[in-house]
Amino acid sequence: MLVMLAICALIMGIVFGAASRGVRDNFGLADRALDSAERARAETEFRRLLHAGHPTASLAGSVDTLNLALTYVESRGCGGGKTVRLRLVHKAGGGALHCDRNGRDVPILAWRRGEARFAYSEDGRLWHDRWPPAACGQARPILPLVRLTLLRAGHVDHVWIEQAGSGQSVANPGLL
């Protein structure tokens, strides 16, 4: 009888251990699905804001901040206003992308691990940490392609590339 109880206890331990791992795995899948949906919503907001950029306005940007004048207000999450400031907020181990319009600071996306940075390009080949580049010398400023790169453990996790002020979306070519 004692042997039978020991065998039943062993079997129950194995079954409950497997069940708890399954529950933990399912919660992990649900968390990743929510993260993916949140990232997709944030990417749509990022692209919408850049589309609204005024084609003749200037864009000023660095690796952490992007300032852009808007022709129309189509953004749902960032509030109203004629100018927008996208800024990367660095936190311990992670960070967030914030939008500031008319003094209203709205977080668009947050991540627990990794870092992010903006880059700017006129043609998609040569990328700059600042816009306009130091050696610009152009009479009329050109609104650049804007790239937001999310890195995790030093590796590229996601890249969003959008043409500022175009009104059209740019596909994320793998080579950019």
N, C-alpha and C positions, 0 to 999 in steps of 0.2 A: 504494500500500500504506500509506503514511504517513497519507494522508487517511482511508483506511478505519479505521485504528487510532484516529485522532482522533475520528471520528464514533462509533465503538463506545465509546470512553472517555466521550464526552459523554452518550450514551444510558445507559450504566451509572451515571453520576453522577446523572442525573435519576431513574432507577429506584430506586437506593439512597436517595436523598434523600426520595422519596415514601414508600418503605417505612419509613424511620426515623421520619418524621412520623406515619405510621399507627400504629406501635408506641407512640410517645409519646402519641398521642391515646387509644389503648386503655388504657394505664396510667393516664391521667387519668380516663377513665371508671370504671375499677376503683376508683381512690382515692375518687371521688365516691360510688360505690355503697357502699363500706365506711363512709365518713363518714355516709351516710344511714342505714345499718343501725345504726351506733353511736348516732346521735342518736335513733332510734326506741327503742332499748333504754333509753337514758337517760331519755327522756320517760316510758316505762312505769314506771321506777323512781321518778321524781319524782311521778307521779300516785299510785302505790301508797303511797308514804310519806304524802302528804297525805290520802288516803282513810283511813288508819289513825289520823288525828288524833282525839283524844278530844273529843266534841261539847261537853262542859262545861268543858274545859280552856281555858286562855288560850294564845294564840299571841303571841309577841313577835317583831317583825321590823323590819329596816331594808332599805336597798337592797342590802346585801351579805350579810346573815345572817338566818336564819329559825330560830326555836326552837319546837318543838311537842311536847306530851305525846301519847303514842300509846295507843290502847285495845287494839290487838292488833299483833302483829309479823308482817307479811306480806312485808316487804322481803327480797329474796333477796341483793342485793349489798351492803347496808349493815350487815349484822350484826344482833345482837339488842339488846334494851334497851327501856326505857319512854319515853325521850325521844330526840329526834333534833334535830340542828343541821345545817341546810343552809347552806353558805357558798360565796360566790363568791371565788375566788382570782384576783387580777389579776396577769398576767405580761407581760413585754415584748411588746406587740402583740396578745396573746391572753389566755387565761384558762382557768379550770376551775371546774366545780361539784363541790364535795366534800360528803360526808355524814359526820358524826361522831356515833357512838353508842357509849356506854360507852368513850370514849377511843380508839376505832378510827376512824381517818380514811381514808375510801375515796373516791377520785376516781370520779365518776359520768360526767362528760363533760368533755372538753377541746377547746378550739378554738385554732387558730393565729393567727387574725386576728379582731379585733372585741372587743366587750365585752358584758357582760350586767348585768342589774339585776332586783331583785324590786320589785313594787308590790302594794298590798293594797286591796281594795274590799269594802264591805258589799253593794253593789247592782250592781256592774259598770259604773256610770256615772262615779262620782267615785273616782279612784285616789290612794292616799297612798304616800309614801316610807317611812313607818313604821306599825307596828301595835302597839298601838292608836293611833289618831290623837290628837294633843295635846288636841283639844276633844271627847273621847269622851263623858264624863259618863254612861255607861250603867251601870246596876246590874249587869247580867249581860253579860260580854263575849261578843260574837258572833264565831265563827270566820269569817274573811273568805274571799273569793275571793283566791287568790294567783296573780299573773301573773309569769312569768319571760320576759323579753324578751332575745333575742340580737340584737345590732346589728353590722352590718358596714359600714364606711365611712359611719357615721351613718344608715344605712337599716335598717329592721327586716328581719331575716333569718328569725327564727322567734319565735313567741309560744306559750307554754304557759299555759293558765289552768285552775286546779283549785280546787274548793271544799274547804277544809280540814275534815276531820272528817265529811264527808258520807257516806262509804262508797259514793258514786255518782260517776261521772265527769261532768264538765261539758263539753259540746262547746265547741270554741274558736270562739265566734261572731266573725265578722269585725268587728263593731262594738265589741267590748270592748277 
